[in-house]
């Protein structure tokens, strides 16, 4: 599991020492370059604050990092799946290429087989992985005040229209529709479970979602409509706060989140979301239990819909809701993320003595 790795200081020392014991067991993502490496990589060592560590190649890709061209980390991945290994190597060689199913077919591979293989390994398709990686470069260029044409070139798109369309599929609007001085600002940052997009104003967080969530464009479109299009790119204090709090959470140092929230939903949905925040860390509940606790025991299905409509992931912990038999139920960020969130919360709760170690 991801959270059985040593702490980041131990991993960073292994990176400095190029410790072969960690080769293939852990990887480092370097925020300043956007690449990920083996811990034995011979490249110049990054600063500690620019590093984040992962257990698997898939988590590196989910977080938006590209493979290093010096240490070729994809060589240790893919569970011996030749289709995945080959395409990851092709992607490493051409990270800015606009991949299509035609390209996959030209390599002598069946697009449907590729889709299934990547879904099984990473939870997203190869084409989605490539698109997210390229768009990240453009997103960061625009966030820094760059022009759309600069963002297009940074993303490797051959035409402004293609970039605008891809950007619109991710954020639900074209770059020109975003205001530089918008009331709400969107920004992108990394977590151990993948890149996340946060939207906030100067006072509070309005949205927090994984960048590959299918519902993200629709959620952003609704948010833009609510603020009459007053949405731009950039950072605010609440976005800095949630990025810092999430870092502490994944390091096992934080039980609760203090960032102020604005919840966009019906009063019923807000009641459900407030009840979700009352579930103790390390615990889970079913939809029917939540319905009873908000005083509406016959509203189990409505509770489930409200749970799925939550657009502030992790902070409003919809991942703590499970089936009646204790099994995992649907989660917009993917069941693998839900399981890992539950795992890390159990570890935190046990370390703080909140639940029995033998439980």
N, C-alpha and C positions, 0 to 999 in steps of 0.2 A: 504493500500500500504506500501511497505517496507520503503519508505523515509518519512513517517509520524511519525516514531518513534522519541522520544526525542534524543538529541545529546548524544554522547558516554559517556560524563562525568556524565550526569544524569543517564544513564543506568548502568554505573559502580558503582555509589553510591547505586543504587537499588540492585545491586549484593552484595555489601558489607553489606547492611542492610537486605538482604534477603526479600525484599519488596514483600508481597503477591499480591499487586496490579498489578505486572508485570508477575505473573505466567501464562504461556500459551500465553502471548502477545509478549514476546521477549525472545531471547535465546542468550547465549554467547558462542562463539567458542574460545577455548584456544590454541593458537599457540604452546605453549611449550609442550602440552600433546597430541594435535590432537583430543581432544574430545569436544563435545558441551553439555551445561547444561542449565537447567532452571535457572532463576536468584535467585531462592530460594534454590539452591543446598547447602547442608551442608558441602561440601568439602572445603578444604583450598582455600582461595581466591587467584587468580592469580594476577600478576602485571598488571597495566592498559595497558602497552605497549604490553602485550601478548594477549589482548582481541580484538575480533571483534564481533559485535552484528548483529543479524538477527531477522526478524519478524516471519519467518516460519521454520518449520523443514526441508522442502524441500531445502531451501537455505543453511541450515547447511550441508546437504548431498552434495549439488552441490559444496560447497566450500571444500569438502574433509574431513569433521570432522565426527567422530564416536560418537554415543550417550554415555553419561555418565552412568556408572553402579550404581551410588549412587542415582541420582535423577530421572532416567528413563524418559528423556524428551519426548520419543516417545509416552508416554501415553496421551499427549495433542494434538496429531497430527492426520492426515489422514482423517479428515472430516467424521468421522464415517464409513469409508470404512473398513470393517472387514478384508478383504484380505490384504490390505496394513498394517493395524495395526498389524496383526499377523506376517507377514513377517518382519516388522521392529523390532518386539520383538525378533524374531529368529536371525536376523542379529545382534542385540545388544548383544545377548548371545554368538554368535560365529562370531565376526567381521573378523577373519582371515580364516574362512572356505572357501573352494573353492566351491562356490555354483554352482549348475547346474539345468537344468530343471528336471532332475530325482529327485533331492532333493525336489524340489517344489511339484512334483507329489506324493512323499512319504508322504508329509504333508497333502495329500488329497485335494490339490488345483490344478486347471487347469492352466497349464503354459500360455495358450493364454489369459485367464482372468487376470492373474497376470501381463502379459505384458501390456495389455490395461489399467489396474488400475494404474500401476506405471507411464506409459506414461502420463496419464491424470493428475495425481497428481504432478509429478516431472519433466516431460519432458524427462526422460530417463527410461530405464527398470530397474528392480530390479537387474538383473545380471550385467548390466553396472555399476550400483551404487556400487555393491559389488566389482567389479573388480577395479574400480577407487580408492576406499578406500584402497584396499590392495596394489595396485601398488604404491600409494603415499609413503608408508613406504619404499619400495625398491628404489624408485627414490631418496628419501632423503638420504638413506644409501650410494648409489653410488655417489651422489653429495658431500658427506662428505669424499670421498676417500675410502669407504669400498669396499670389494671384492664382486664379483657377487654372491658367495654363501651366504655371509652375507645379501645381498639385497634380495635374494631368501627367506631366512629364515624369514627376517623381514616382507616380504610380505605374508607369510603363504603358499607359493607354495610348493607342495610335491616334485617337481623335478626341477633341473636346466633348463631342456628343456622347461617345462611348463612356468617357469618364463620368459625365453628368448622370447618365442613366444608371451606371453601377453605383454611384454615390447615392442616387435617389432610392435604389433598391435597399441600400443599407440604412439610410437615415430617413427615408420617406419624403425627401424633397431634394431639389437640385441645389448645388452650392450657391447659386445666385439668389436663391430664396432665403438664405440665411443672412441675418443682419449682424454687422460687425459689432454694434452696440446693443444687441438684443437683451431684453429683460431676462430671458433664460439663456444659458450657455451650456453647450454640450462639449464634453471632453472624453478622452479615451485613456485608460491606464491599465496596467497589467496586474493580474492576481495569479496565484498558483493554480487556479482553475480556469484560466483563460482571460483574454482581454474583456474589459467591461466598459460600457458607456454610461457616464453620469450626466444628468441634466439638473442644473440648479440655478437659483437666482442668488442674490447677495446674502439672503437670509437662510435659505433652506434647500434641501434636496427634494427634487420632484420625481426623478426617475433614476433607477440603477438596474441595468440589465447586461447580460452577457452579449457581446457583440454579434455572436452567431445565432442568437435567439430568433426564430422565425417570425415571431409576433412583433419584433422591435420596430420595423418600419411603420406598422399600423399604430403602435403605441405613440411613436414620435409624431405621427400625423395628427392624432387626436390631441396631443399636447400642444402642438403648434396652433391648432384650431382654437383651443381654449384661451391661448394668449394672443389670438388674432395675428399669427405669423411672427410674433416677436421672439424668434429663436435664432441664436447665433452660435459660433464656436468660441471656445475659450474656457478659462478657469475662473472659478469663484472660490471664496473661502470654504463654503460647504463641500465643494468637490475635493479640495485639499484635505479637509477634515475626514471625509469618508475614505479617501485613499489611505490616509494614515491609520485610521481605525481598522480598516480591513487588513492592513499589514500586521497590526498588533494582534488581530483576531487569528490570522493564520499562523502567527508565531506562538499562539497559545497564551497570550498575555492579556486578552480582553474577553470579558463575559458579555457585556452589553454595548450597544452603540448609542452615542450621545448626539449624533448629528441631528439637527432639527429637520423635520419632514413636513412636506405638504402632500396629503393623500388625495388623489383625484378619483372619486367614485361616489356611489350612492351612500346614504347613511347606513344601510344594511351592510354594504361591503366594508365600510370603515369600522363598523362594529366587529366584523370578522377579523379584519387586519389588526385591530387593537387586541383582540383575544389571542391571535397568533403571537403577538409580542409578549404575552403573559406566560406562554409555554416555557418552562425553565430550560436552560441550556442542558443538553444531554438527554432530554425527554422528548417523546413524540405523542401525538394524539390522533384519533381518527376524525373524519368529517362529522360523524354522528355525535361524538363527544363535544366537538366545537359547537355544534348546533344546540346541544343541551345547555352549554355554558353561556351562550348568549340569550338563553331563554326562549329558543324557538326550535324545540326538538324535532318538529316535522319538516324542517327546512334543510335537510342534509344536502340535497342536490343544489340548492341555492348557495349553501356554504361552499360547496365544491367549486361552483362557478366563480364566486368571489375570490376564492383561493387562487384559481387560475388567472384571474384578472389582476392580481397583484403586480405592480410594476416597479417595486422597490425590493429587488432580490436581496436575500441574506439578512438585511436589516429587519424587514418584515419577513419572518422565517417560515414561509410557506413550505420549505423543505422538511419541516418537522411534522407534517401531516402524512400519515401512512394509512394503509387499508385496515379494515377491522381485524384481519389476521396478522397484522404487523408487517405485511409485505409492502414493498415500494409501490407507490402509485405514480401517475404522471407528474412530470416536472418540466416546465418550459425550457430550462437550461440543460435538460438531459438527465436521465436516471443515474448515469455515472457520476455526475456532479452532485446529485442529491445524496447518493451513498457516501461520497467523500465528505460532504458537509456534515452529515450525521456522524461519520467517523471522527472528524476533527473535534466536533463538539463533545462527543463522548470522552475523548482524550483530555480535553480541557476540564470537563466536569470532574473526571476522576482525579486529575492532578490537583484540583482545588478542594478535593474532599467533599464534593457535592453529591456524589453517588458512591455506593459501595464498590470498591476496587474489584471485587469478585462478581459484580453484577453484570 
